[in-house]
Amino acid sequence: MRHRVAGRILKRTVGQRRALFRSLICDLIRHERIETTEGKARAVRGDAEKIITLAKRGDLVARRQASQTVADPELLKKLFDEVAPRYKDTPGGYTRLIKVGPRRGDAAPMVLLELVK
């Protein structure tokens, strides 16, 4: 039974899942738009919004907490200097999902996960 079990497993171990989420969040910050499967996008969307909310705080503690997920110093600088100020008056909803249809190889539902401008 899965009563009160939060999160998505995505048929991966804990370490693989963390690495996948970190890379998806870093790619989202780097390119501001990524195309991935619907399940992965829904799983990582909340974590990405939490990282942006941390960056909106802008203090040293928030920067250190965000660096646990975004390990690249250049991406961390972009997150705090470019992405977070864009949403300073927005209380949430920094990302959107746009369905693009099934993937050609296996018909997996694909979406665009992008930062709202």
N, C-alpha and C positions, 0 to 999 in steps of 0.2 A: 504494500500500500504506500502511496505517496502523500499521505496526509501531511500538510504543513511543511512540505519540502519545497523550498524556493529555488529558483534558478533553472537553467537549462544545462543538461549534461552534454549533448551533442556527440555522444558516443566517443568521448575522449577521457583520458585520465585527468586528474586535477592539474598536473603540471602542463600537459598539452593544452588544456582549456585556458589556463592563465596566459600562456604564451600566445595563443590565438587571439585572445581578447586584447592583450597588450599591442600586438602587431596591427590589429584592426583599428584600434584607437589611434595609434601613431600614424597609420596611413590616412585616417580621416582628418587628423590635424594637418598633415603634410599636404594632402591634395584637396581637402575640404569637400570631397565627394568620392565615394567608393561604391563599386558594384559588387555585391556579394549575395549569398542566398538569404532568403527571408528569415530563416531560423537564426542564423548567425547575426544578422542585423538586429533582430528583435532582442537577442541576448546581450549584445554589446551596447545597445542604445542608451540604457540607463547608466551604465558605467561612464560612457562618454559625456553624458550630461552632468554627472557628478564631478568629473574632472574639470569641466568648464566652469561649474559653480565654484570649485576650489580656486581656480585661476582668477575669478572675479574678486575674491577676497584680496589677493595680491600680496599678502604678507609672506614672511620667510617660512613660517610653519606650513602654509598652504603650498609654497613652492617645493618644500621638501616632501610633503605628502604626495604631490603630483609627480615628483620625480621617481617615486616607486613604480608608477605605471609608465610614464613617458621617460625613458632612460636617456634619450638623445638630447644633449644640451641645446642644440639649435631648435629642435621642436619645442622644447620647454620655453625657450625665449619667444618663439612665435606664438605659443599658446598664451603666455602672460602679456605680451606686448601688442599683438595684433588681434587675436581671436577674442579674448576676454573683454577688452574695452568695447568691442562691437555690441556686446550684450549687457552693458552696465545697467540699463534701465529695464531689461527683460527679466521677469521672474523665473522663467523656465521655458522649455520647448525650443531648444537650440537646434534640434535636428528634425529632419523629415524623412519619411520613407516613400519612395515612388516605385510602384511596381512596373517592371519592364518586361514581364512575360517569362516563359519557361526557357531554361538553358537548353541549348541544342543537343548536347550529348546525352543527358539523362533526364531532361524535362524537370529539373529542380526549379522551383519558383525563385526568380531573381528579382532583386530590388536595388535601387540606388539609395544609399544612406548619405545624406548631405547635410551640411550646416546651413541653416537658414540665414540669408543675408540680412 
